[in-house]
Amino acid sequence: MKVILSLTNKHGKSKKCPDICLLEVDSGVFGGLLGRVKPISTEHYKFKHPASGIASLVRYKDSLIFFTDNCMVGQLNKQYQVERVWTIPIRHSHSVVCVDDKFYIASTSRDCVVESVPFEDKHKIFWKDNPGRQDTIHLNSIAHRNGEFFITAFGPRKEFWHSADAGYVKNITTGEMVVTGLKQPHTVTNVKDELYYCNSATSEVRKVGSDYSLVVDPNSYVRGMAFTDTMLAVATSKGRKKSKSTGKDLVTNFTDPGNPTGHCAVHFYKRAEKLCDYKKVRWVNLDDYGSEIFDVVVF
């Protein structure tokens, strides 16, 4: 299984390829080189400076679209060459889904979903949480299923985001709260009309409507995943350990206070009927390339 993953919040701190924010990782399960890592350059004359981070990745026809943290968007062909770069008036595009040849962008800094036409300067607010358009709930991922849109959000915080303990999956088409009481959820994903998501601070992958979960790495922050019919690739990032009043540790985002913990890695699983029965076949340590992974796609 080959996946492309995006590295975020790099700021030149990685030991290898400090200017690289995209990696192809081959699990090697079917006879390839074990855990082969291929850095992907996003060099283009329109990028004045190397990207310090790439967040969302979305497949668009035969290409891959990537979104940087500073309003830049790039199109990558199957040969991993940047064919086009353009600017959008949207910062922190932390998740994108393509529906009917339009992008629906989860804009974290503005608590809204923006409808955008690829390659054109056509953008409009599709859904918003608050009139002030500020980051009050940390909306960070979006999925589409049967004509309806779903988002994940942390919910309100007291100070740092580690204080947010009322995260949720919400159907923004109907207004229904699908799942509540989550700890920093990310990466809501539609897989054959079933919704999966990462409960990042408890290091789990979960499925809506099921009590089973997959604990990926209890010392790392889980965010970003991609499915095939038989495999799951899920990413972990370095995080911060934060103890709850109950004495149980949570792994929060690396930018939060706390003790550093975990690994930047991608984990490959053979799928089963229940998440708790998924079998890990390999994990690839990417600590030398960065600290945080945001998104994973099969391309």
C-alpha atoms as one frame of an Amber mdcrd trajectory, in Angstrom:
protein
   0.000   0.000   0.000   1.383   3.389  -1.018   0.186   6.592   0.604   0.990
  10.285   0.403   1.092  12.170   3.670   1.434  15.842   4.537   3.728  17.242
   7.208   2.636  20.368   9.072   4.259  22.873  11.448   7.751  21.954  10.237
   9.568  25.291  10.455  12.849  23.700   9.328  13.201  21.471  12.396  13.408
  18.094  10.663  16.720  16.271  10.346  16.061  15.127   6.792  14.665  17.226
   3.955  13.749  20.338   5.989  12.012  21.914   2.965   9.902  18.825   2.165
   6.304  18.615   3.423   5.024  15.670   1.355   6.176  12.046   1.600   5.244
   8.889  -0.252   5.420   5.889   2.068   5.239   2.322   0.784   4.236  -0.258
   3.393   5.981  -2.988   1.417   3.313  -5.487   2.433   3.064  -6.902  -1.069
   6.733  -7.440  -1.745   8.071  -3.894  -1.976  10.924  -2.424   0.002   9.925
  -2.365   3.657   8.744   1.038   4.720  10.270   2.883   1.764  10.004   6.674
   2.142  10.166   8.986  -0.888  10.299  12.767  -0.269   8.165  14.755  -2.744
   9.306  18.226  -3.741   6.701  20.980  -4.093   9.177  23.396  -5.656   7.514
  25.910  -7.955   8.354  29.466  -8.981   5.128  30.772  -7.400   6.242  29.549
  -3.993   8.458  32.397  -2.823   9.544  30.461   0.254   9.582  26.732   1.078
   6.326  25.660   2.696   6.555  25.362   6.471   3.602  23.013   6.448   0.954
  21.368   4.290  -2.395  20.428   5.783  -5.181  19.035   3.629  -4.735  16.655
   0.720  -7.569  15.799  -1.679  -7.693  13.728  -4.834  -9.039  15.638  -7.823
  -9.540  13.604 -11.002  -6.050  12.243 -11.836  -4.186  14.674  -9.614  -3.567
  15.485  -5.974  -4.370  18.909  -4.536  -2.464  20.144  -1.485  -3.181  23.155
   0.724  -0.471  25.071   2.557  -0.976  27.040   5.779  -0.481  30.386   4.005
  -3.351  30.391   1.473  -1.419  28.631  -1.309  -2.770  25.622  -3.204  -0.841
  23.271  -5.464  -1.734  20.563  -7.960   0.477  17.497  -8.181   0.308  15.055
 -11.104   0.898  11.305 -10.892   4.600  11.837 -11.548   4.723  14.052  -8.433
   5.339  17.212 -10.422   3.707  20.492  -9.412   1.617  21.497 -12.421  -0.216
  24.497 -11.051  -0.151  26.807  -8.028  -2.747  29.392  -7.056  -3.863  31.454
  -4.084  -7.148  31.302  -2.181  -8.371  33.806   0.455  -8.629  31.055   3.078
  -6.063  30.415   5.790  -5.862  27.130   7.686  -7.632  24.949   5.125  -7.461
  21.942   7.394  -9.629  19.536   5.456 -11.172  19.463   1.989 -13.689  17.211
   0.291 -14.459  17.321  -3.453 -18.153  17.019  -4.398 -19.605  17.676  -7.870
 -16.371  19.312  -9.034 -16.321  21.767  -6.119 -14.132  21.910  -3.025 -15.703
  22.188   0.410 -13.024  23.511   2.728 -13.026  23.319   6.524 -11.561  26.689
   7.453 -10.351  26.232  11.022  -9.453  29.849  11.711 -12.946  31.034  10.740
 -15.183  28.196  12.059 -16.795  27.807   8.657 -16.978  25.655   5.530 -16.140
  27.427   2.274 -17.369  26.274  -1.133 -14.647  26.855  -3.718 -14.348  26.226
  -7.458 -10.966  24.635  -8.330  -8.540  26.945 -10.165 -11.006  29.859 -10.102
 -11.445  32.823  -7.796 -14.935  31.724  -6.778 -15.499  31.210  -3.069 -18.513
  31.528  -0.779 -19.441  30.602   2.777 -21.308  27.288   2.641 -21.817  26.874
   6.410 -20.679  28.788   9.481 -20.732  28.136  13.206 -20.594  31.713  14.461
 -21.092  35.180  12.951 -17.684  36.394  14.159 -15.880  33.796  12.026 -13.240
  33.104  14.663 -11.589  29.871  15.789 -13.867  29.093  18.741 -14.616  25.393
  18.120 -11.580  24.363  16.021 -13.503  22.935  13.083 -10.890  20.775  11.332
 -12.281  18.089   9.006 -15.156  17.473   6.628 -16.689  14.471   4.848 -19.606
  13.901   2.468 -22.077  11.014   2.531 -25.296  10.605   0.570 -25.801  14.312
  -0.053 -24.963  15.342   3.528 -21.859  16.964   4.993 -20.216  16.055   8.305
 -17.559  17.921  10.273 -15.391  17.342  13.340 -14.661  20.050  15.886 -13.017
  20.294  19.314 -15.812  22.342  20.866 -15.122  25.321  23.164 -11.883  25.705
  25.121 -10.919  27.511  28.317  -7.323  28.454  27.427  -5.173  26.119  25.349
  -6.912  23.579  23.143  -6.055  20.760  25.571  -8.886  22.105  27.759 -11.474
  21.305  25.060 -13.275  18.126  26.151 -16.584  18.369  24.280 -15.523  17.500
  20.746 -18.014  16.151  18.267 -18.960  14.853  14.838 -21.817  16.951  13.441
 -24.075  16.641  10.412 -24.066  20.260   9.224 -26.742  19.510   6.597 -29.352
  18.497   9.192 -27.803  20.089  12.299 -27.693  16.715  14.103 -24.907  16.006
  16.587 -23.792  12.541  15.509 -21.177  11.868  18.229 -20.356  14.028  21.270
 -17.931  14.038  24.197 -14.831  13.498  22.041 -11.237  14.518  22.771  -9.798
  16.570  19.903 -11.421  14.654  17.003 -10.018  14.872  13.455 -10.261  13.260
  10.018 -13.916  12.311   9.632 -13.885   9.960   6.626 -16.605   8.292   4.550
 -15.788   4.668   3.702 -18.593   3.021   1.731 -21.245   5.060   3.559 -19.741
   4.413   6.995 -18.117   7.277   8.884 -14.779   6.862  10.651 -12.874   9.481
  12.640  -9.774   9.927  14.784 -10.249  10.671  18.484  -6.800  12.182  18.521
  -6.161  12.771  22.234  -7.063   9.177  23.133  -5.005   7.822  20.207  -7.966
   6.000  18.656  -9.703   5.403  15.359 -13.464   4.995  15.782 -16.497   4.292
  13.609 -19.798   6.114  14.019 -22.407   3.765  15.438 -19.919   1.234  16.835
 -18.562   0.731  20.348 -15.313  -0.759  19.031 -12.160   1.286  18.539  -8.600
   0.873  17.338  -5.906   2.223  19.672  -3.011   3.022  17.333  -0.253   4.211
  19.699  -1.236   5.317  23.226   1.790   7.637  23.386   1.108   9.499  20.130
  -1.446  11.888  18.646  -3.594  10.189  15.985  -4.602  12.293  12.958  -4.892
  11.455   9.267  -5.940   8.143   7.701  -6.717   6.481   4.387  -8.527   3.234
   3.544  -8.460   0.686   0.760 -10.757  -2.344   0.593  -8.273  -4.411   2.622
  -5.923  -1.939   4.341  -5.889   1.099   6.607  -3.031   3.592   6.854  -3.259
   5.874   9.884  -0.776   8.546  10.966   0.508   9.504  14.372   2.285  12.680
  15.416   4.375  13.662  18.369   2.221  15.132  21.130   2.154  16.321  24.718
   1.097  14.230  27.706  -1.530  15.913  29.849  -3.002  14.171  32.904  -6.728
  14.435  33.598  -8.092  14.838  37.106  -8.854  11.110  36.992  -5.147  10.367
  36.623  -5.543   9.139  33.037  -3.147  10.632  30.508  -4.307  12.274  27.307
  -2.032  12.984  24.355  -2.732  16.505  23.145  -1.401  18.507  20.213   2.342
  19.178  20.096   1.699  22.932  20.365  -0.061  22.483  23.742   1.785  22.524
  27.084   2.924  19.230  28.622   5.674  16.654  28.304   6.697  15.635  24.762
   5.714  12.112  23.782   5.186   9.768  20.865   6.350   9.405  17.277   5.716
  10.889  13.879   4.842   7.709  11.975   2.417   5.931   9.664   0.864   2.615
  10.721  -0.500   0.030   8.287  -3.298  -2.379   9.265  -5.045  -5.276   7.622
  -8.755  -4.564   7.907 -11.287  -6.789   9.650 -15.018  -6.609  10.399 -14.419
  -4.892  13.757 -11.901  -2.136  14.381 -10.571  -3.906  17.448  -9.635  -6.867
  15.212  -7.565  -4.863  12.724  -4.058  -6.351  12.561  -1.018  -4.084  12.355
   1.312  -5.313   9.635   3.911  -2.538   9.738   4.711   0.929  11.030   7.188
   3.389   9.547   8.959   5.848  11.845   9.175   9.338  10.312  10.668  11.266
  13.244  13.619  12.339  11.089  11.273  14.080   8.650   9.091  16.070  11.040
   6.975  16.072  14.187   3.414  16.301  12.912   1.402  14.652  10.132  -1.925
  16.164   9.138  -3.395  14.169   6.256  -2.992  10.845   4.457  -4.340   9.815
   1.029  -4.002   6.858  -1.291  -2.753   8.226  -4.623
